[in-house]
Amino acid sequence: MTLAGADKGGFIRSLELERDRVADFDSHPFSIPAIRTLTTLEFDARATFFVGENGSGKSTLVEAFAIAAGLNPEGGSQNFAFDTRASHSELHEYIRLVRGIERPATAYFLRAESFYNVATQVEDLDRSPSFGPKLVDSYGGRSLHEQSHGESFLSLVVDRFGPRGLYVLDEPEAALSVPGCLALLRRMHELAAQGSQFVVATHSPILLASPGALIYSITEEGFEPTAYENTEPYTLTRSFLEDRQRFFRHLLSEEVL
């Protein structure tokens, strides 16, 4: 099953690490095992996912991708330039994005850990004199701070995201319930059918199920294209739900059982 109405690929066709420019592969972030072996990654689907353990390098890579695409390290669109606390790595300086012929109509970096800062920036900008519409109007017209974390995420993807966009998401499931993840999955599917491209770091077995998606599993050996049913979030979640008592015998003491 493929994404309805969407051709393969998108605005960014591939990513290349310019290895000859890296002076020291023993320094962070190049010392991360998967980054150390990185050469080229293809983005030949409308939705590309990176999945791996904490510290595997998926968020580091997605962050570098977003910055190289012209987006603010802390999140937001191309027009956001605030800097609350610089914590991004220098990886973006050493990667090259190979672009397609078309350019996105819009682009956005959703970074779960700093979305509060984006919401604050929206309010700050709206307090400044302007002859145009309020920025919050493009987020549904309601302050993002007056919504729950999950509600604000969904307001972003429903009201702010649109057709033919480039959207980079770093662990968007962090604030979402199971129904929220399903709502995001549906919205991503709709936008991909309208020509959008997604690059996503996630642990969610729900989001990874996106039809037609390309999934890279990140291990110490590198980036491996992986079928959905072979990803760790899927296999572990399925095994746990099918026989949680077996997991309890290994994870919990007899007293707890």
C-alpha positions as CSV (number, residue, x, y, z in Angstrom):
1,M,0.0,0.0,0.0
2,T,1.4,3.4,-0.9
3,L,0.5,6.9,0.1
4,A,-2.7,7.8,-1.7
5,G,-2.0,10.1,-4.6
6,A,1.7,10.7,-3.7
7,D,4.6,10.0,-5.9
8,K,7.8,8.7,-4.4
9,G,10.3,11.1,-3.0
10,G,9.9,14.8,-2.4
11,F,11.7,18.1,-2.0
12,I,14.8,16.5,-0.5
13,R,16.1,13.5,-2.4
14,S,19.1,12.5,-0.3
15,L,21.5,13.5,2.4
16,E,25.3,13.2,2.2
17,L,27.9,13.5,4.9
18,E,30.9,15.3,3.5
19,R,33.3,12.9,5.3
20,D,36.5,14.4,3.8
21,R,35.7,17.7,5.7
22,V,35.4,16.0,9.1
23,A,38.6,16.5,11.0
24,D,38.0,14.1,13.9
25,F,35.5,11.2,14.0
26,D,36.3,10.8,17.7
27,S,34.5,14.0,18.5
28,H,30.8,14.5,19.0
29,P,28.6,14.1,17.0
30,F,30.8,12.2,14.6
31,S,31.7,9.7,17.3
32,I,28.1,8.4,17.4
33,P,28.5,5.0,15.8
34,A,25.8,5.5,13.2
35,I,27.1,8.9,12.3
36,R,30.7,7.6,12.1
37,T,29.6,5.2,9.3
38,L,27.2,7.6,7.5
39,T,27.8,8.3,3.8
40,T,24.5,8.8,2.0
41,L,20.8,8.4,2.9
42,E,18.1,8.3,0.3
43,F,14.7,9.9,0.9
44,D,12.7,8.2,-1.8
45,A,9.3,8.2,0.0
46,R,6.9,11.0,1.1
47,A,7.5,10.0,4.7
48,T,10.9,8.9,6.1
49,F,11.2,7.7,9.7
50,F,14.3,7.2,11.9
51,V,13.9,4.8,14.7
52,G,16.5,3.7,17.3
53,E,17.4,3.7,21.0
54,N,18.0,6.9,23.0
55,G,21.5,8.1,22.1
56,S,21.5,6.3,18.7
57,G,21.7,9.6,16.8
58,K,18.2,9.9,15.3
59,S,17.4,13.2,16.8
60,T,20.9,14.5,16.1
61,L,20.5,13.6,12.5
62,V,16.9,15.0,12.2
63,E,18.1,18.2,13.8
64,A,21.0,18.6,11.4
65,F,18.6,17.9,8.5
66,A,16.2,20.6,9.7
67,I,19.0,23.2,10.1
68,A,20.5,22.4,6.7
69,A,17.0,22.8,5.2
70,G,17.0,26.4,6.5
71,L,14.9,25.9,9.7
72,N,15.5,27.2,13.2
73,P,17.3,24.7,15.5
74,E,14.7,25.1,18.2
75,G,11.8,24.7,15.9
76,G,9.4,26.7,13.8
77,S,9.3,27.8,10.2
78,Q,11.9,29.5,8.0
79,N,10.8,32.8,9.6
80,F,11.7,31.9,13.1
81,A,15.1,32.9,14.3
82,F,15.0,32.9,18.1
83,D,17.7,31.3,20.2
84,T,16.8,30.4,23.8
85,R,19.7,28.1,24.4
86,A,22.0,26.9,21.6
87,S,22.4,23.1,22.1
88,H,22.5,21.8,18.5
89,S,25.5,20.0,17.2
90,E,27.7,21.1,14.3
91,L,26.6,18.1,12.1
92,H,24.5,20.4,9.8
93,E,27.7,22.1,8.7
94,Y,29.0,18.8,7.3
95,I,26.0,17.5,5.5
96,R,24.7,18.3,2.0
97,L,21.0,18.0,1.1
98,V,20.3,17.0,-2.5
99,R,17.1,18.8,-3.5
100,G,14.5,17.9,-6.1
101,I,13.4,20.3,-8.8
102,E,10.4,21.6,-6.9
103,R,10.6,23.8,-3.8
104,P,8.2,23.4,-0.8
105,A,5.5,25.9,-0.4
106,T,6.3,25.9,3.4
107,A,8.5,24.2,5.9
108,Y,8.4,23.5,9.6
109,F,10.5,21.9,12.3
110,L,8.5,20.4,15.2
111,R,10.9,19.7,18.1
112,A,8.9,18.3,21.0
113,E,11.4,19.4,23.7
114,S,11.4,23.0,22.7
115,F,7.9,23.6,21.3
116,Y,7.1,25.6,24.4
117,N,9.7,28.1,23.2
118,V,8.0,28.2,19.7
119,A,4.6,28.9,21.4
120,T,6.1,31.8,23.4
121,Q,7.7,33.2,20.2
122,V,4.3,33.2,18.5
123,E,2.9,35.2,21.3
124,D,5.9,37.6,21.4
125,L,5.6,38.3,17.6
126,D,1.9,38.9,17.8
127,R,2.5,41.6,20.5
128,S,4.6,43.5,18.1
129,P,2.9,46.1,15.8
130,S,1.9,44.5,12.5
131,F,-0.4,45.3,9.6
132,G,-0.9,41.6,8.8
133,P,-3.0,39.0,10.5
134,K,-2.0,37.6,13.8
135,L,0.4,34.7,13.7
136,V,-1.7,32.7,16.1
137,D,-4.5,32.7,13.4
138,S,-2.5,30.2,11.4
139,Y,-2.4,27.9,14.5
140,G,-6.2,27.8,14.8
141,G,-6.6,31.2,16.5
142,R,-6.1,30.0,20.0
143,S,-3.0,30.6,22.1
144,L,-0.8,27.4,22.1
145,H,-0.1,28.1,25.8
146,E,-3.8,27.8,26.5
147,Q,-3.9,24.3,25.2
148,S,-2.5,21.1,26.5
149,H,0.8,20.0,25.0
150,G,-0.9,17.4,22.9
151,E,-3.7,19.8,21.8
152,S,-1.1,22.4,20.7
153,F,0.8,19.7,18.7
154,L,-2.4,18.8,16.8
155,S,-3.3,22.4,16.3
156,L,0.0,22.9,14.6
157,V,-0.4,19.9,12.2
158,V,-4.0,20.5,11.5
159,D,-4.1,24.3,11.2
160,R,-0.5,25.4,10.4
161,F,0.7,22.5,8.2
162,G,-0.6,22.5,4.6
163,P,-0.1,20.9,1.2
164,R,3.3,20.8,-0.5
165,G,5.2,21.3,2.7
166,L,8.5,20.0,4.1
167,Y,7.9,18.9,7.7
168,V,10.6,17.7,10.0
169,L,9.3,16.1,13.3
170,D,11.4,15.1,16.3
171,E,9.6,12.6,18.5
172,P,6.1,14.2,17.9
173,E,4.5,11.4,19.9
174,A,6.0,12.8,23.1
175,A,2.9,14.8,23.9
176,L,0.3,12.7,22.2
177,S,-2.2,10.1,23.5
178,V,-2.9,7.0,21.4
179,P,-5.9,8.7,19.7
180,G,-3.6,11.7,19.2
181,C,-1.0,9.6,17.4
182,L,-3.7,8.1,15.2
183,A,-4.9,11.7,14.4
184,L,-1.3,12.7,13.5
185,L,-1.0,9.6,11.4
186,R,-4.1,10.5,9.4
187,R,-3.0,14.1,9.0
188,M,0.4,13.1,7.7
189,H,-1.3,10.7,5.3
190,E,-3.5,13.5,4.0
191,L,-0.7,16.0,3.6
192,A,1.6,13.4,1.9
193,A,-1.2,12.8,-0.7
194,Q,-1.1,16.6,-1.2
195,G,2.6,16.6,-2.1
196,S,4.1,17.1,1.4
197,Q,7.3,15.4,2.6
198,F,7.9,14.3,6.2
199,V,11.2,13.4,7.9
200,V,10.5,12.0,11.4
201,A,12.4,10.7,14.4
202,T,10.1,8.5,16.5
203,H,9.6,5.7,18.9
204,S,5.9,5.3,18.1
205,P,4.8,2.0,16.5
206,I,1.6,3.8,15.5
207,L,3.4,6.5,13.5
208,L,5.8,4.0,12.0
209,A,2.8,2.2,10.4
210,S,2.4,5.1,8.0
211,P,1.5,3.5,4.6
212,G,4.3,3.6,2.1
213,A,6.9,5.1,4.5
214,L,10.6,4.5,4.4
215,I,12.0,3.4,7.8
216,Y,15.6,3.6,8.8
217,S,16.6,1.6,11.9
218,I,19.6,3.1,13.6
219,T,22.2,0.7,15.2
220,E,25.9,0.9,15.8
221,E,26.3,-0.5,12.3
222,G,24.5,2.4,10.7
223,F,21.2,3.2,9.0
224,E,19.3,0.1,7.8
225,P,16.1,0.3,5.8
226,T,13.7,-1.9,7.7
227,A,10.2,-3.3,7.2
228,Y,7.7,-2.0,9.7
229,E,7.1,-5.5,11.2
230,N,10.9,-5.8,11.9
231,T,11.2,-2.5,13.8
232,E,11.9,-2.7,17.5
233,P,9.0,-0.5,18.6
234,Y,6.6,-2.9,16.7
235,T,8.1,-6.2,17.8
236,L,8.5,-5.3,21.4
237,T,5.1,-3.7,21.7
238,R,3.4,-6.7,20.0
239,S,5.3,-9.2,22.2
240,F,4.4,-7.3,25.4
241,L,0.7,-7.1,24.5
242,E,0.5,-10.7,23.5
243,D,2.1,-12.0,26.7
244,R,2.8,-9.3,29.2
245,Q,3.1,-11.9,32.0
246,R,6.3,-13.3,30.3
247,F,7.7,-9.8,30.4
248,F,6.8,-9.3,34.0
249,R,8.6,-12.5,35.0
250,H,11.8,-11.0,33.6
251,L,11.2,-7.4,34.6
252,L,9.5,-7.5,38.0
253,S,10.2,-9.4,41.2
254,E,8.0,-12.2,42.5
255,E,6.8,-9.9,45.2
256,V,5.4,-7.4,42.7
257,L,3.7,-10.2,40.8
